[in-house]
Amino acid sequence: MRRREFLALAGGTALAAQMDSVLVHEHVLVDFVGADQISPGRYDPDEVFRIARAKLEELRRFGCRRLLDCTPNFLGRDPELLARLSDAAGLEIWSNTGLYSAANHKFLPGFARNETSAQLAKRWVAETRQPWRPRFIKIGVNRGPLDELDLKVIRAAAITSRETGLTIASHTGDGAAAMEQLEIVTNEKVSPAKFVWVHAQNERNHDLHEKAARAGAWVEFDGVGPKTIEFHLQCVGFLAGKGLARRTLVSQDSGWYHVGEPGGGEFRGYTYLYTDFLPRLEPAQIPILMWENPREAFGV
Ligand SMILES: [Zn+2]
């Protein structure tokens, strides 16, 4: 796209769009069939590649340098496909290690029930030595109070983080579950700055957002979209008003190719945040939210 067309398209977002940025929570592909039935043969990687590539190229033109793919193992994580897409679209795509215990454990494989936190952590640490190199830990837990499997998974994440230095991004049911996890992470001698409270917008009580941010965790409002934009602006504005903009992350939780649906179903793009959300922020906030904070939270 030429610069002039771009400016016309992006309108007031020209400033944001020319700036380098990172999206910390998106998806390329997800398969919700469950850990007991999932297999790589359930989709055609070439079809996913074709569809996702166009969306990623569109995103790249908005200045995005890096996208964190938050699809965990047993939900369709496909590092090989992500590497192909990264090369083709010209932006980094980071994959993850970890397990997703939310949704009542539907996505936990059998071994996760039998093994200890230390054993799970050993698997994840081993994955970080794979050539495709997961760059963060992605887990999921249900609403608080956390049950035994959720506790096992967050402890495994803390051990892995301590050994590898990787940041934990945890899909979290509510504020109670966030605070509980933060306590576990800290007890395991991991800095709260290595913990990202994913889907913090699902907790309506801003006091808990503030509490987590003050404790040093990252509070991630990651469902930015047409239906939720006002609440997201409110969340970001609330933390900024408390002097906690440096603990705040934003993203869209967008995408993705839905395995099992014809043609992958509706693949939402990754640009809404650039066209509609960022123009409504104070310009000075944009580089903090889109570049500095993501790099501080997850590494450069
Ligand atoms: Zn997600």
Residues whose N, C-alpha, C, O or C-beta is under 5 A from the ligand:
A	BS01	ZN	C70 D253
